[in-house]
Amino acid sequence: MGRVRLEAITWERLGDLLAERLLDLKPGDGSPWPRVAVDGAPAARPGDLAERVREALRLRGRSSLVVATEGFLRPASLRLEYGHRDAESYYNGWFDTGALWREVFGPLDAGGDGRVLPDLWDPVADRATRSSYIHLPPGGVLLLHGPFLLRHWFPFDLTVHVSLSPGALRRRTPEPEQWTLPAFERYEAETDPVGTADVLVRADDPRHPAWRG
C-alpha cells in the first residue's frame, strides 16, 4: 500500500461523512444522478459500507439505490467455462459489465429515465432474477458495490475503495474462495485502486477502520 496517511474513524461516522459529501456532489456530465463506486473484495464487505451510506442519505432526505455487482454475474456456462477456480475468468469474465452499462448506467445518463434494474442473474438458480425496474428520482444516488469496479471506465462521480492488506485479505477470505486471491493481486498491480480512488478506507481490523478522504 506504500506510505499512505490514514485517519482512524468509525463506520457510522464514515457513512455520515460520505453522505454529507454526496449531498453536494454534482455529476460532471450533466446527469442528475450521482454515481458512486464502493469498491472492494468480498472479504472487505463493501456492501456494508454502501448500506451505511444509503441509510445516512435516507436520514438526510436523499433517495439512493444500492446495487451489487454479484446480481450481475454471467451465466454459469460462461462464468465457469474454464473451471470453478479459474482466477483469470473471475477477473475478466465473471461479471456482466455489458448488462451493468445497459441496465444501471445507461438509464442514469444525462437524458436517461432513471429506471434501473437492481439485479439480473441469480447465481444459485443460474437464471434471470426477473426483478422489476426501480425508478431513481433525479438527485437520487447510485451506490454500486463489488470488486474490480475501477477497471471498467464506469462513469462514477465518486469512487470509494475498501482496502485490505494482502495478509488481511488472505485471512478474511474463506478457504473455498482463496483461489480468487491472484485476481485481486492483479487488480492492485494493474489498476492501483489505493492510489486512484477518491476515498480510501482501510479495513484490516473490521472494528477499527481508517480512511483518507
PLY file of the C-alpha trace (Angstrom):
ply
format ascii 1.0
element vertex 213
property float x
property float y
property float z
element edge 212
property int vertex1
property int vertex2
end_header
0.00 0.00 0.00
3.01 2.30 0.43
3.14 5.34 2.71
-0.50 6.39 2.81
-1.64 8.63 5.66
-4.88 7.37 7.16
-7.06 8.67 9.95
-8.96 6.46 12.39
-12.73 6.69 12.09
-15.86 4.73 12.98
-18.07 3.13 10.35
-21.00 5.26 11.49
-19.02 8.47 11.15
-17.68 7.37 7.78
-21.20 6.78 6.49
-22.25 10.21 7.68
-19.27 11.98 6.11
-19.73 10.27 2.78
-23.44 11.08 2.78
-22.70 14.74 3.50
-20.25 14.81 0.63
-22.80 13.29 -1.71
-25.45 15.89 -0.88
-23.39 18.48 -2.75
-21.94 16.25 -5.46
-22.82 17.36 -8.99
-22.01 14.93 -11.81
-19.74 16.49 -14.37
-21.52 15.06 -17.40
-24.89 16.71 -16.78
-26.55 13.62 -15.31
-28.90 14.40 -12.40
-27.89 11.14 -10.67
-24.59 10.95 -8.75
-22.98 7.54 -9.29
-20.76 6.15 -6.57
-18.45 3.12 -6.54
-17.91 1.27 -3.28
-15.13 -0.98 -4.48
-13.60 -3.88 -2.63
-13.08 -7.61 -2.37
-15.96 -9.57 -0.85
-13.86 -10.06 2.29
-13.74 -6.26 2.74
-17.57 -6.15 2.78
-18.03 -3.05 0.61
-21.78 -3.69 0.58
-21.95 -2.97 4.32
-20.48 0.48 3.75
-22.83 1.12 0.82
-25.79 0.30 3.08
-24.48 2.66 5.77
-24.26 5.47 3.25
-27.75 4.66 1.98
-29.16 4.93 5.49
-27.28 8.17 6.17
-28.67 9.61 2.93
-32.18 8.49 3.87
-31.94 10.35 7.18
-30.99 13.46 5.19
-33.96 13.14 2.86
-32.00 11.94 -0.18
-33.02 8.92 -2.25
-30.46 6.30 -3.16
-30.24 2.84 -4.64
-27.73 0.17 -3.62
-26.80 -2.25 -6.41
-24.42 -5.21 -6.02
-22.33 -6.45 -8.92
-22.99 -10.00 -7.68
-26.50 -9.53 -9.04
-24.96 -9.15 -12.49
-23.00 -12.36 -12.80
-22.77 -14.02 -16.18
-24.45 -17.44 -16.66
-22.54 -20.41 -15.26
-21.87 -21.77 -18.75
-19.78 -18.65 -19.44
-18.51 -17.94 -15.93
-17.23 -21.46 -15.35
-16.09 -22.29 -18.87
-12.53 -22.88 -17.63
-13.48 -24.50 -14.34
-14.79 -23.45 -10.96
-11.48 -21.99 -9.73
-10.02 -20.07 -12.64
-8.72 -16.72 -11.38
-8.42 -15.32 -14.92
-12.12 -15.96 -15.53
-13.00 -14.39 -12.19
-11.07 -11.27 -13.10
-12.19 -10.88 -16.71
-15.35 -12.88 -17.24
-17.29 -13.29 -14.01
-19.41 -10.12 -14.08
-21.69 -8.98 -16.89
-20.28 -5.49 -17.37
-22.31 -5.05 -20.54
-25.52 -5.52 -18.57
-24.31 -3.06 -15.94
-23.71 -0.47 -18.65
-27.10 -1.15 -20.21
-29.34 -1.63 -17.15
-27.68 0.52 -14.50
-25.53 3.25 -16.03
-27.47 3.85 -19.26
-30.70 4.88 -17.50
-28.70 7.31 -15.35
-27.02 9.12 -18.23
-28.00 12.71 -18.91
-31.38 12.37 -20.58
-31.99 8.92 -19.10
-35.25 7.87 -17.48
-33.82 6.73 -14.13
-35.31 3.20 -14.41
-32.58 0.91 -13.07
-32.61 -2.87 -12.96
-31.32 -3.75 -9.44
-30.17 -7.26 -10.41
-30.23 -9.54 -13.42
-28.95 -13.03 -12.62
-29.46 -15.45 -9.74
-26.20 -17.43 -9.47
-27.77 -20.17 -7.31
-30.64 -20.93 -9.67
-28.50 -19.86 -12.67
-31.35 -17.97 -14.26
-32.64 -14.43 -14.66
-34.00 -12.90 -11.45
-36.94 -11.24 -13.24
-36.68 -8.31 -10.83
-38.73 -5.19 -11.53
-37.11 -1.94 -12.54
-36.71 0.68 -9.82
-37.13 4.36 -10.57
-34.41 6.51 -9.04
-35.65 10.11 -8.95
-33.39 12.93 -10.16
-30.88 13.70 -7.45
-31.00 10.11 -6.20
-27.64 8.45 -5.67
-26.49 5.16 -7.18
-24.28 3.16 -4.79
-22.73 0.29 -6.76
-20.60 -2.10 -4.72
-18.41 -5.04 -5.63
-14.88 -6.00 -6.72
-12.82 -4.61 -9.61
-15.10 -1.61 -10.17
-12.32 0.85 -11.02
-11.08 -1.00 -14.11
-14.13 -0.74 -16.38
-14.34 3.01 -17.11
-17.75 3.20 -15.47
-18.87 6.86 -15.18
-18.51 7.23 -11.43
-18.69 10.65 -9.83
-17.09 9.42 -6.60
-15.01 6.29 -6.01
-14.51 4.64 -2.62
-12.11 1.72 -2.24
-12.36 -0.50 0.84
-8.86 -1.92 1.12
-7.35 -4.92 2.86
-3.64 -5.63 3.14
-2.59 -8.86 1.40
-2.36 -10.61 4.77
-5.78 -9.42 5.92
-7.31 -10.32 2.57
-5.97 -13.84 2.85
-7.09 -14.24 6.48
-10.60 -12.93 5.85
-11.23 -14.78 2.59
-12.89 -18.17 3.27
-10.80 -21.15 2.22
-13.17 -22.16 -0.62
-12.64 -18.70 -2.15
-8.85 -18.48 -1.73
-8.44 -19.26 -5.42
-9.66 -15.70 -6.18
-6.68 -14.06 -4.45
-4.45 -13.86 -7.58
-7.19 -11.81 -9.26
-7.01 -9.20 -6.50
-3.21 -9.12 -6.73
-3.57 -8.40 -10.44
-6.18 -5.72 -9.78
-3.83 -3.95 -7.38
-0.96 -4.11 -9.86
-2.93 -3.01 -12.93
-5.44 -0.53 -11.52
-3.89 0.75 -8.25
-7.24 1.32 -6.51
-5.46 2.54 -3.37
-3.86 5.36 -5.31
-6.68 6.20 -7.70
-9.84 6.06 -5.55
-11.21 9.38 -4.33
-11.77 7.91 -0.86
-9.67 5.13 0.65
-10.90 3.05 3.57
-8.54 0.59 5.26
-10.47 -2.24 6.90
-7.82 -4.72 8.08
-9.43 -4.59 11.53
-13.17 -4.53 10.79
-13.83 -2.95 14.20
-11.44 -0.05 13.67
-11.38 1.31 10.10
-9.19 4.15 8.95
-9.61 6.40 5.96
-8.22 9.01 3.61
-10.99 11.25 2.41
0 1
1 2
2 3
3 4
4 5
5 6
6 7
7 8
8 9
9 10
10 11
11 12
12 13
13 14
14 15
15 16
16 17
17 18
18 19
19 20
20 21
21 22
22 23
23 24
24 25
25 26
26 27
27 28
28 29
29 30
30 31
31 32
32 33
33 34
34 35
35 36
36 37
37 38
38 39
39 40
40 41
41 42
42 43
43 44
44 45
45 46
46 47
47 48
48 49
49 50
50 51
51 52
52 53
53 54
54 55
55 56
56 57
57 58
58 59
59 60
60 61
61 62
62 63
63 64
64 65
65 66
66 67
67 68
68 69
69 70
70 71
71 72
72 73
73 74
74 75
75 76
76 77
77 78
78 79
79 80
80 81
81 82
82 83
83 84
84 85
85 86
86 87
87 88
88 89
89 90
90 91
91 92
92 93
93 94
94 95
95 96
96 97
97 98
98 99
99 100
100 101
101 102
102 103
103 104
104 105
105 106
106 107
107 108
108 109
109 110
110 111
111 112
112 113
113 114
114 115
115 116
116 117
117 118
118 119
119 120
120 121
121 122
122 123
123 124
124 125
125 126
126 127
127 128
128 129
129 130
130 131
131 132
132 133
133 134
134 135
135 136
136 137
137 138
138 139
139 140
140 141
141 142
142 143
143 144
144 145
145 146
146 147
147 148
148 149
149 150
150 151
151 152
152 153
153 154
154 155
155 156
156 157
157 158
158 159
159 160
160 161
161 162
162 163
163 164
164 165
165 166
166 167
167 168
168 169
169 170
170 171
171 172
172 173
173 174
174 175
175 176
176 177
177 178
178 179
179 180
180 181
181 182
182 183
183 184
184 185
185 186
186 187
187 188
188 189
189 190
190 191
191 192
192 193
193 194
194 195
195 196
196 197
197 198
198 199
199 200
200 201
201 202
202 203
203 204
204 205
205 206
206 207
207 208
208 209
209 210
210 211
211 212
